[in-house]
Amino acid sequence: MKFSTKAIRAGQAPDPSTGAISFPIYQTSTYVQEEPSKHKGFSYARTENPTRKALEVNLASLEGARFGLCFASGLAAINTILNLLQSGDHVIAPDDLYGGTYRIFTQLYKKFGLSFSFIDQTDPGNVERAIQKNTKIIWIETPSNPLLKITDIQEITKIAANSGCLSVVDNTFASPYLQQPLRLGADIIVHSTTKYLSGHSDVIGGALITDKEELFEKLKFFQNAVGAVPGPQDCYLILRGVKTLPLRMEKHCSNAGAIAKYLGLHPKVKKVYYPGLTDHPGHNVARKQMRDFGGMVSLELKSGWEGVFRFVKNLKLFSLAESLGTVFSLVNHPATMTHASIPKEVREQRGITESLLRLSIGCEDEEDLLADLENGLKHV
Ligand SMILES: *Cc1c(COP(=O)(O)O)cnc(C)c1O
């Protein structure tokens, strides 16, 4: 099956008792057993739920993998991976890692004796130089947040394999429609299904995907042991969202491409960050490993805080909100919102200035979105 067929069908045969084509929400905590230890594969809903199972099979198939596991949030999925490590182990991660992941690493796990190096992975040489004897995981996130830096997945996973480390790719920003890291050598993929996979700003969820049975067994053990599992209604919403992932991604990408081009020519805009622009430093790598360039665009205004404030206040379609990857267009001010917890000097050094805005381009009409930005920029 090809991608769109899988998105609609994988893991979801029509319900055998009724023929319902839409996969049922199995709202149950337990399952009646015929006799002790004899059941139909389901004993308790923390361990297994049919709606969750359908989603797990579906997401694994989209990444071309055999195994999927779903969690109550992206961070619950990320936390599960860290259970693979022992005190004394070392992790290499990007210097512009998703803030919540950075927080788990530095505020929850450092105290258990794990250490972390945060480096610029756009140069694979930096990764090679950061490897220590105790390095166990190389964590990759591409495109990155909010500057949309591109990391060469194939290069970095090769370095990981040669050094006996696991490679993990957070594939939330691209979605499996645009980028399939297992095919590029990754061991584990993480998704916040809150974003493009569900796509409608109505549910929180996460997933882990792997093709390695031994890793899957370990991660599945942690999933059940810790219990940060999603409910069946949430799984249903994500399954529903995934059915239109290819359609939505096409629209996100075409809208984003047009908006990046428009902003690049605007006299009040200092800089546009979008991997689809040929002058983006990661453009060629993005072209190699992605089907298209995604729905996230960041921009730096020439004006300082006051202009930024007026711009955001005057936007009507771009809603000021955290999160991304849904049908609604959103605008985020990283310095005061998603990246506010990073110390100011570090933030500015990385290019996350007061004048930077991150746009999550939705699926509204291109003309309406361009008109909204035009109006916002008039007030800068
Ligand atoms: C949102 C996000 C997460 C965390 O997911 P939640 O569902 O909010 O817990 C992790 N990584 C990336 C890249 C994200 O955008």
The ligand as a Tripos MOL2 file, in Angstrom:
@<TRIPOS>MOLECULE
LIG
   15    15     1     0     0
SMALL
NO_CHARGES

@<TRIPOS>ATOM
      1 C1          5.1210   19.5340   20.8520 C.3       1 LIG1
      2 C2          6.3920   18.8460   20.6890 C.ar      1 LIG1
      3 C3          6.8080   17.8680   21.6010 C.ar      1 LIG1
      4 C4          6.0310   17.5360   22.8530 C.3       1 LIG1
      5 O1          4.7870   16.9780   22.6010 O.3       1 LIG1
      6 P1          3.5110   17.1410   23.5500 P.3       1 LIG1
      7 O2          2.4650   16.3790   22.8130 O.co2     1 LIG1
      8 O3          3.2270   18.6010   23.6890 O.co2     1 LIG1
      9 O4          3.8760   16.5260   24.8680 O.co2     1 LIG1
     10 C5          8.0140   17.2230   21.3650 C.ar      1 LIG1
     11 N1          8.7770   17.5270   20.2880 N.ar      1 LIG1
     12 C6          8.4060   18.4580   19.4060 C.ar      1 LIG1
     13 C7          9.2970   18.7580   18.2350 C.3       1 LIG1
     14 C8          7.2120   19.1530   19.5630 C.ar      1 LIG1
     15 O5          6.8690   20.1000   18.6810 O.3       1 LIG1
@<TRIPOS>BOND
     1     1     2 1
     2     2     3 ar
     3     2    14 ar
     4     3     4 1
     5     3    10 ar
     6     4     5 1
     7     5     6 1
     8     6     7 2
     9     6     8 1
    10     6     9 1
    11    10    11 ar
    12    11    12 ar
    13    12    13 1
    14    12    14 ar
    15    14    15 1
@<TRIPOS>SUBSTRUCTURE
     1 LIG1         1 GROUP 0 **** ****
